[in-house]
Amino acid sequence: MNIEEIATHLKFWEDAKPDQMNLDSAMRWLATANAWRERICAMIIEQNFTNIYDAGAGVGIMATLLKNVDIEAYNFNYKGIDITPKFVDVCQKLGFKVSLGDISDIDEPDNTYDCVLALDVLNHQMDFKKPLSELIRISNKLVYVSFFKEFKEPSEIVYKYKEPPLIYHHFNKQEVIDYLNTFDNIKFSFHHAGRLSRGQPAHTWYKLANSPIPKECMIVFHEEKEVPPAILPHEDLLIIKTRKK
């Protein structure tokens, strides 16, 4: 894939400025063993899915979690793509079979993978139809899609940043359902993801405020109360392949 051919809004993670996506924020979002990721890994193992495809692999957190499972009898074949060259480089250095690729045009045969993952990927796409079609096409058992933004009616695209652009696409859930109903070889269901916000401990912060005296300032303290983690409205989509086309 030629990086220059990638849509501008999908190049954010490669071109982001330090104040938009620094190392700490990148690791927090892409390389953290969140409870919801661990639950997905547990499901994969419980169902004995051994041929796994990760569309939007990031820095390989799902492969890392599966690799570190303390079950001697569990062996798996993992392959994935990501749209961001520097993430692909990280995955390859970790020994994972991840290549540069686009979720809307996956270079894999039909009915190949037990479990196809697209975790927190679709909400960055302009449309959901081609990606879902591709995920369904290459799966022979299950497609697992997570949405990190709530559905809206009508759908809405929010620009988090404009240079370089980063979009959050709030899809219309009924439109997704209507599209999935056009497939005669799947069953699907939506489930509350059970994901929590980060919350924050009680803390004090201060800022400097101008004083009437030149070259002087005063310190203003602010007390922030504890904000406990809250359940987020995110949903996961499970698609079961009932037969091969």
N, C-alpha and C positions, 0 to 999 in steps of 0.2 A: 504493500500500500504506500502510495506517495503521500507524505504528511501534508504537502501543499493542497491536496485534494480534499482534506478533511474540512467539514463545515466549520466556520469560524467559532461558533459557540461551543464546539466539542474540543477545541484546542486550549480551553481555559487552563487546564491543569498543567499543560506544557509551558504556557506563556504567562501564567499568573505572576503578579508582582508580589514581593515579600510581604507586604501588609495585607494582601488578599489571601494568600495560602503559604504561610511560612512552614517550617519543618514541624513545629509543635502541632499546629492545626492539622497538617497533613497526616501526621501519625495518629492523632486523636480520631480522625474520621476514617482513615483507611487501614490502620494496622492495630486496632484495639480489639481484644477478644471480648466484645460485648456479649451479654447474656443472650441476646436474640440470635447472634451468629452461632453461639454454642448450641442453642436449641435446634437450629437448622442442621448443624453437623450431627447432632444426636439422632435426628430424624433420618438422615442419610445412612447412618450406620445401622439404625434399627431396621430399616427397609433393605439393608444389604445392597445398596446401590454402590457399584464398584467402578462404573464408567461414568465419569463426571466431567461436565463442560461448564466453564465459568465465563459467561459473557459479561465482561466488565470486571476483570480480575483484580484491578487496582494493583496493590503491592503484594498480592498473594496471601492475604490473611486467611481465606477459607482453606487453601491448600496447606498452609502452615498448621491450622487447627486440626485438620484431618490427619496430617502427618504425625502430629504429636499425640494422637489418641492412644491410650494405653490398652490396646486390645491386640494381642499378638496375632490373632487369626485374621485381622482385618487388613486387607490389601486393596488398594484402589489405583485406578488409572485416571490421572487428572490432566486436563488440557483447557486452555482458555485464551481469550483475547482481551486486549485493552486498546483504547483509542490514543493513549498517551505514551509516547516513546520512552520517557524516563521511568514510567512504571513498569513497562515491559522489560526494560533493562534490569530493574531491581528483581523482578520475578525470575528472569533467566539466570542472574547471579546466584539466586537461591536454589537453582536447579529445577525450576518448574517450567513446564512446557507451555509458555505463554508467548503469543506473537501479536504484532500490531494488527488490529482488525476492527471492523465496524459491526455493531449488533444488527444493523439493517441489511447486511450483506455478508453472511457467515459462510466461509469457505469450508463447509463440511458436508458429508453425504447425508441423505435422509435417514431417519430412524436409527441413529448411531449411538446415542448416549442415554444411559439409565436416568440420569438426573441432570437437567440443564438449569443453571442458576443465572438470574439477572437481578442482582441485589443492589438496590438504590441506583439503578441505571436509567430506567424509563423516564423518570421525572426530569432528566436533563435532555430528553429528546423532544423535537418539535412535534412528532406524531408517535402513536403507539402501535399502529397497525402493522407496518413492515417488521419492526422488531419482534412483535408477538408471533407473527407468521413464521419468521425464521427460527425462533426458539421452539415452536411447536414442530416445525419441519424436521429438525435434527434430533428431537427427542423420541425415544421409544417407550418411555414409561411416565416420567414426571417432569413438569416445568415448574420452577419455584421463582416467583417474581415478588420482590418487596418494593413498596412505594413509601418514600420518606416524606411525601407531602400529601396532605389530605385531599380527597376528591372535592370538586366544586361544580356547581351548576349555575351558569355555563362554565366551561373550562376556562382557565386563565393562565397566561404565561407572565411570570414576574421576572424582571431582570435584576438579579442580585448585584451584578457588575455589568458595566457596558464596555469597558476597555481594560482587558479583553472581556468579551461578553460571557456571562454565566447565567443560564436560565433555570428557573424552577417552574415546571409545568404542572399545574393542578388540573388533572384530567377530569372529565365528566364520567362518573362511574357507569351510568347507564349506557353511554356510548361504547365503553369498553365491553360491557356485557353484550350489547347488541352485536358487536363485531365478533366476539367469541362464539356467539350462537350461530354464526355462519359456517362454523366448522362442524362436520358430521362425524369426526373421529376423536372427539375429546369430551371430557366432563370437567367442570371447573367449579371452584368455590372461593369465596373471599373469607378471610379470617382476621380478627383483630390481632395485630402483631405483638401486643404486650410490651412495647418498647417504652422506656422511661426517658424523660428529660434529664439533663445533667444535674439540675439543682445547684445550690451553692450554700456553703456554710456562712454563719454570721461573721461579718468582718467590718472593719473600719477603713475608710479611705479618706483622703484629703485632697484638696486642690488649693492652689494659690489664687487669692483674689486681690485685685488692685486696691490699694489704700489711698486716702487723700494725700499722703505724704510722698513726694517724688522719690523714686528709686527704692521704695519700700513696698512690702506686700504683707498680707495677713493670711494665715492658714485657716481654712474652713474645713472642719471635720464632718463627715457624714457616717452615720451608723446604718449599716445594711442588715436587715433581719435574715435569718436562715430561710432559704427557699427549698423545701423538700422536693425530691424528684416527683414528677407527675406523669401519669400515663398519657402517652401521645396518641393522637387519633389515627395513626398509620395502620394500613391494612396490608396483608400479604395475599397474593393470589396463587392458588394451587391449580395446576392444569394437569389432568391425568389423560394420557394418550390411551384411548380405548382400542384402537386398531390402526394399522398402518395403511396409508393411502397408496 
